[in-house]
Amino acid sequence: MSEALRIVALGGTTRLGSASETALRYAAAAAERLGAEVQVFAGPALDLPMFDPARSERGEPERRLTQALAHADGVIVASPGYHGSFSGLVKNALDYAEDLRGDARPYLDGRAVGLIACAAGWQATAATLAGLRSVAHALRAWPTPLGVAVNTAGAAFDEAGAPSDPAVAAQLTLLAGQVVAFARAWRARDAAEEAA
């Protein structure tokens, strides 16, 4: 397995440096430390036209996202909690996985997806994680056993982007490790099947 694992990290808000983007980038850096190549689509990079399945033309930002997802071995998604669920910005970006329906690996089939929810309160983080997990299943992905809830009611991150709570730092690192470990196992399984 000489080729590096490819991870897509997707999420945040349109505001640069939001808590969800900061958590996403922290987990992405943890995946990179484990040897993965990570491509981040955060904040303004997710400000895409509303997904329209009837429209076949795609602009460069949409094509870049769908191509990255098509070649990804794993995905990390982070969303703020908005009114009891995850953001429309993140949902719209995930909806573009519909363009992969005809691929050999349709949608996010065979990919581990690590999920992160950031909100000002535990109830909102739990609802957001549940919504993200449901969409991951619908896209045929394998949500990691650990989903990370970050309560942003206090100062969640320091100025360097590290979680203020060591437990959150450990969870984000573990989540990245689960995505990378699953991606390695899945790739090894594919290689064994090709060799058989």
N, C-alpha and C positions, 0 to 999 in steps of 0.2 A: 504494500500500500504506500507507494512513493508519493502519490498525489495528495496534497493536503486536503483535509476535510473542509468543506465549504459551508459556512453558517450564515444565514441571513438574519440580521437583527432589525426588527421593524417596530416602530412605535413612537411615543411621545405626543406632543401637542404642537400646534403651530407656533407656540412660544419656545424659542431656543432656551435650552437649559432647564426645562421643566423637570419636575421630580421623576416623571415616568421616563423621560429621555435620559436623565442622569442614571437611573437604575438600569436602563437598557444598556447604556455604554459601559457601566461597571460590569455587568454580566458578559457583555461582548469582550471586554478586556480579559476577563477570566477565561473565556473560551480560547482567545488568542494565546494565552499563557499555556494552554493545553495543546497547542500546535495547530489549531484550526485557523483558516483564513476567514475573516469575518467582514461582511459587507453590511454597512449600516444604512438604513433608510429611516431617518428620524425627522420629526417635526415638519418643517416646510417641504422636505422631500416627499412627504406623503400628501401634500396639498394637490391631489390629482382631480381630474374631472370626475364627476359622479359616474360610477360604473354603469354602463348600458350594454346589456348582452346583445342588443339588436344592432349595435354599432360596431363594425369590425375594424375601423381605422383606430389606431392607437398612436399617441404621441410618443416622443422619446422617453419621457419620465415613466410612462406606463410600461413601455417595452423593456426598459432597464429593470424595473421591478419584477415583471413576470419572467424575464430571462434569468434573473438571479434566483427566483424561487424555483424555476424549472431545474436548475443545476445545483440547488442546495441539498446538502446532506442532512441539515437540521435547521430549525428556525427558533428564534427567541422573539417573543412578542411582549411589549409593555404598553399598557394603556392606563390613562387616568380613569377614575370612576366618575361617570357623568350621570346623575339622576337615576341611579340604580343599575347601571350597566356600563359597558365600555363605550369609548367615544366613536362617533360616526366617522371620524377621520381614519381610525384604525380599521373599522369595519369596511369602509370603502376600499382601503388598500387590500385587505384580505379578499374582498369580492373579486379582485382582478385575478385571483387564482382560478376563476372560472375559465379563463383563457387557456388553461392547461388541461382542460377536460379530455382532450383527444391525445394527450401525450402517453408514452409508454408507462410513465408514472403519473397518472392523472392527479390533478389538484395537489395536495401535499402528501400523497400516498407514500408510506414507508419512511416518513421523516418524523423525528422526535421534535416536539414543539414545547419549549419552556415558556411558561406564562407568568407575567408579572403584572400586578394591579397596584396602583397608587391612588390613595384617596384620603381625605380628612376624616377618618373614622373606620373602625373595623367592619361595620355592617356594609359600608359601600365597597370596601376591598373584597369582601367575600362574594358579594353579588357580581362584581366585575369579573373575578376569577371564574365564577360559575358560567357566566356568559361567554368568556373567552374559551373555556374548556368545551362548551357545547359547539361553538363554531369550529374549533380544531377537529373535533370528532366528525362534524359534517364534511370537512375537507379531507377526511380519511387519514388524518395525522394521528400521531401517538403522543398525547400530552404526557409530559414527564410526571412521575409520581409526585414531585414537589412543585407546587405553584407558590410564588412568593407574594405575600401581601405586605405592602409598605404603608404604614399609617403616617400620613404627612401632616397630621394635626400639630405636631411640633416641628423642630428643625430636623428633617430626615437625612440631609446630606451636608457635609462640610464644604468649604469653599473649593477644595480640590476634587470634589465629586465622590468622596468616599462616604458610605453610610455612617450616620452618627451612632447607630446601634450596631455593636459588633455581631449580634445575632443576625441582623439583616445582611451584613456583609458576608457572613458564613452561608446564609441561605442562597444569596445570589450566586456565590461561587459554586455551591453544590448544584444549583439548577443548571449552570453552564456545564458542569461536569457530567450531569446526567444527559444533557443533549449531545455532548461530544462522545460519551461512552456508547450511547445508543447508535449514533451515526457510525462509529467505528465497527460496532457489532453488525449492523445492517450491511455495511460495505463488505465486511469479511464473509457474510452469508452469501452475498451476490457473487463474490469472487469464487467461493467454493462451488456454487451452482454452475458457474461458467466452466470451471475446471472439470466438473463431473462428466 
